[in-house]
């Protein structure tokens, strides 16, 4: 698991269009990465929609949002279109990045222990270090909390 002050790992993942997205594109700016289990599920849809609601306020501050799950680029493309999402979705199909940051592991689902994506969010600073992180995220109010944290980091 990553903590505040740790370097966020470099990553190269396909986006919703199947194009390669390199985290080097983000060097020198603050950004948000959130990991979620699956496109088009109720909790993940709500989370995406709430990040969409604060997206404009974040972009005014030049803080892009990137969502990452195991889903395919094609699934992401449909999810973006269906929900009119304004931000990039990346595919970590083999969950390598998720494992590196602690967003993959054992969790309880419907009373059973399973291995999968642990809903997690990170704010990464201009220097590439984690400025804030949340694990086992509860969707309600989370995007607003992330936005408030971004505002406080910029003061």
N, C-alpha and C positions, 0 to 999 in steps of 0.2 A: 504494500500500500504506500502511496505517496503521501507526503505531508507538506505543509507550508514550508517553503524554502528549498524544496527538492527541485531538481531540474526535470522538466517534463520531457519525455523521450521524443526524439525525432521520429516522424512517421511518414510513410508514403502509402497512401490508400486510394482505391478508385472511388470517384464521386458518383453521383446519381446518373451521370451521363457516360460512365465507364472511363472517364478521363482520369489520368493520374493527378492526385493532389499531394503535393509535397509540403510538409509543415515549414520548410524554409521560406515559403511564400508569406509566412506570418512573422518572420523575424522582425524585431523592432516595434511590434505593436502588441497591445494587450488583447487577449481573445478568450472565448469561453468554449470549452469542449464538454459536451454531455453525452454519456453513454446510456443507452436504453435497450430493453430487451427485444422488441419486435414491432415492425411497422403494422399499422392498422389494428392494434389491440387498444382497448379502451384507455388504459392508463398512459400508454405511449402516445396515443393520439392527443389526449388532454395535455400531456407535457409539451408536445410539439406546438400545440395551439397556444399555450401560455407563453412559450418562448417567442412565438410569432407576435404575440401581443406587445412584448417589450422590445422586440427587435429594432424598431425605428429609433426608440430612445437610446438603445445601445449603439446603433450605427452613428447617431449624431455624435457620440463620444468615440467613434472609430473603434468599437469593440465588437468584432464579428462573433457570431454563434455558429458552431459546427456540431451537428448531431452524428453519433456513430453507433451502429449496431452491426450484427452479423448478416443482416439482410443483403440481398443482391442489389447492384445498381438499378436493375429494372424495377424491383420492389420499391426502392427509394424514389425513383422517378414517379411511379404511380402514387405513392404516399404524398409526395410534394404537390402533385397536381390535384389530388383529391382534397387536400387541406390548404391549398394556396400558400404553402410555406415559402418564406423569403430567404431562407438560409440553406447552406450546403448540408447534405447528408453523405457520409462516407461509409464504405463497406469494409468491415474488419472480419471477413468471413471465417478466418481461422483463429480469431480472437487473440492474436499475438499482442496487439497494443493493449487490449483490455487486460490481459494477464500482467503486462508490464506495469500498469498503473493501479492494479488492484480492483478492477471493475469486472473481474471474472472469478467465479468460485462457487462454493457451496452456499445454497440459500434454501429457505423454506418456501414451497409453493403448494398451495392447497393441502397443507399438512404433511407434505412429503419433502424430504431433502433431495434437492436436485442440483446439478451443476449448470451454471448459466451466467448471464449478464447481471451484474449487480448495478442497479441504477445509481449512477455517480456523476458528479459535475465538478469541473475544475475551472478556475480562473487562472490563466497563465499570463505572467507579466511580460513587459517588453524585453526583459533579460532572459526569458525562457524558463523562469522559475515559477513554481506554483505559489500563487498569492492567496488562494482560498480553495478548499475542497470539501465536498460533501459525499458521503457514502450512504448507501441504503436510503436514498432520497424518497421522501413522501411527496407526491406530485403537487398536492394542494398548497398554493402559496409559494412554491419553490422558485419559479422564475422571477417573481417579484423580489424575493429575498436575494437572489443572485444579482439582480439589477441594483438593489440598494447597496449591496456589498461593492459592486463596481463603482458606484457613485462615491462611497466612502473612501475607496482606494485612490480616487482621483483628487481628493482634497489635500 
